[in-house]
Amino acid sequence: MKNPLVYGEAADILTSRESGAYITLLEGLTIKQKNLMCALAQEDYPEVFSKKFLEKYSLGASSSIQKALKNLQEQDLIQRDNGSYVIPDPFLKRWIRRIWK
């Protein structure tokens, strides 16, 4: 059986090693895309077009995030899964959660 503490520490080390690449990646995104990535990292399978989600993360109207979603998908930073949008890279998601608390 895996020790969750060890796994957490190992994941933190791997995430920290990729920090420079993640910073560069985020610097290439628009403000709307960054905010959307942060919101997606905070929740599992969010209803991205719901009023509650949009207001919680100050994303504006649902029509305004459609372009951001499309661009993030084209960059393979997010993907559709189970009727929602998710960040498929667990280390990127973990890193975003850590820096945007």
C-alpha positions as CSV (number, residue, x, y, z in Angstrom):
1,M,0.0,0.0,0.0
2,K,1.3,3.5,-0.9
3,N,2.0,6.0,1.8
4,P,-0.1,9.1,0.9
5,L,2.4,11.3,2.6
6,V,5.3,10.0,0.5
7,Y,3.2,10.3,-2.6
8,G,2.3,13.9,-1.7
9,E,5.9,14.8,-1.1
10,A,7.0,13.2,-4.3
11,A,4.3,15.1,-6.2
12,D,5.4,18.3,-4.6
13,I,9.0,17.8,-5.7
14,L,7.9,17.0,-9.3
15,T,5.6,20.0,-9.3
16,S,8.3,22.3,-8.0
17,R,10.7,21.1,-10.7
18,E,8.3,22.1,-13.4
19,S,7.5,25.5,-11.8
20,G,9.6,27.4,-14.4
21,A,7.8,25.7,-17.3
22,Y,4.4,26.4,-15.7
23,I,5.2,30.1,-15.2
24,T,6.3,30.4,-18.8
25,L,3.1,28.6,-19.9
26,L,0.9,31.0,-17.9
27,E,2.7,34.1,-19.1
28,G,1.6,33.2,-22.6
29,L,-2.1,33.2,-21.6
30,T,-4.6,36.1,-21.5
31,I,-6.0,37.2,-18.1
32,K,-9.3,35.5,-18.9
33,Q,-7.5,32.2,-19.7
34,K,-5.4,32.4,-16.5
35,N,-8.4,33.1,-14.4
36,L,-10.3,30.2,-16.1
37,M,-7.3,27.8,-15.5
38,C,-7.3,28.9,-11.8
39,A,-11.0,28.2,-11.5
40,L,-10.7,24.8,-13.2
41,A,-7.9,23.8,-11.0
42,Q,-9.9,24.6,-7.9
43,E,-12.8,22.3,-8.7
44,D,-13.4,18.9,-10.0
45,Y,-15.8,18.7,-12.9
46,P,-17.3,22.2,-12.5
47,E,-20.3,23.5,-14.3
48,V,-18.3,26.2,-16.1
49,F,-21.4,28.0,-17.6
50,S,-23.3,28.1,-14.3
51,K,-23.9,31.4,-12.7
52,K,-22.5,30.2,-9.4
53,F,-19.2,29.1,-11.0
54,L,-18.9,32.3,-13.1
55,E,-19.6,34.5,-10.1
56,K,-17.4,32.6,-7.6
57,Y,-14.3,33.1,-9.8
58,S,-15.3,36.5,-11.3
59,L,-15.2,35.1,-14.8
60,G,-17.9,37.4,-16.3
61,A,-20.7,36.2,-18.6
62,S,-20.6,32.6,-19.9
63,S,-20.3,33.9,-23.5
64,S,-17.1,35.6,-22.6
65,I,-15.4,32.4,-21.5
66,Q,-16.3,30.4,-24.6
67,K,-13.3,31.7,-26.5
68,A,-11.0,31.1,-23.6
69,L,-12.2,27.5,-23.3
70,K,-11.6,27.0,-27.0
71,N,-8.1,28.4,-26.9
72,L,-7.1,26.4,-23.9
73,Q,-8.4,23.3,-25.5
74,E,-6.4,24.0,-28.7
75,Q,-3.3,24.3,-26.5
76,D,-4.1,21.0,-24.9
77,L,-4.2,22.7,-21.4
78,I,-7.8,21.6,-20.8
79,Q,-10.1,18.9,-22.1
80,R,-13.7,18.0,-22.1
81,D,-14.4,15.2,-19.6
82,N,-17.7,13.9,-18.3
83,G,-19.6,17.0,-19.6
84,S,-17.2,19.5,-18.1
85,Y,-13.8,20.9,-18.6
86,V,-10.7,19.7,-16.7
87,I,-7.0,20.2,-16.5
88,P,-5.6,16.8,-17.6
89,D,-2.1,17.4,-16.2
90,P,-2.3,16.6,-12.5
91,F,0.9,18.3,-11.7
92,L,-0.1,21.5,-13.5
93,K,-3.4,21.4,-11.6
94,R,-1.6,20.8,-8.3
95,W,0.8,23.7,-9.0
96,I,-2.0,26.1,-9.9
97,R,-3.9,25.1,-6.7
98,R,-0.7,25.8,-4.7
99,I,0.0,29.3,-6.1
100,W,-3.6,30.5,-6.3
101,K,-5.0,29.8,-2.9
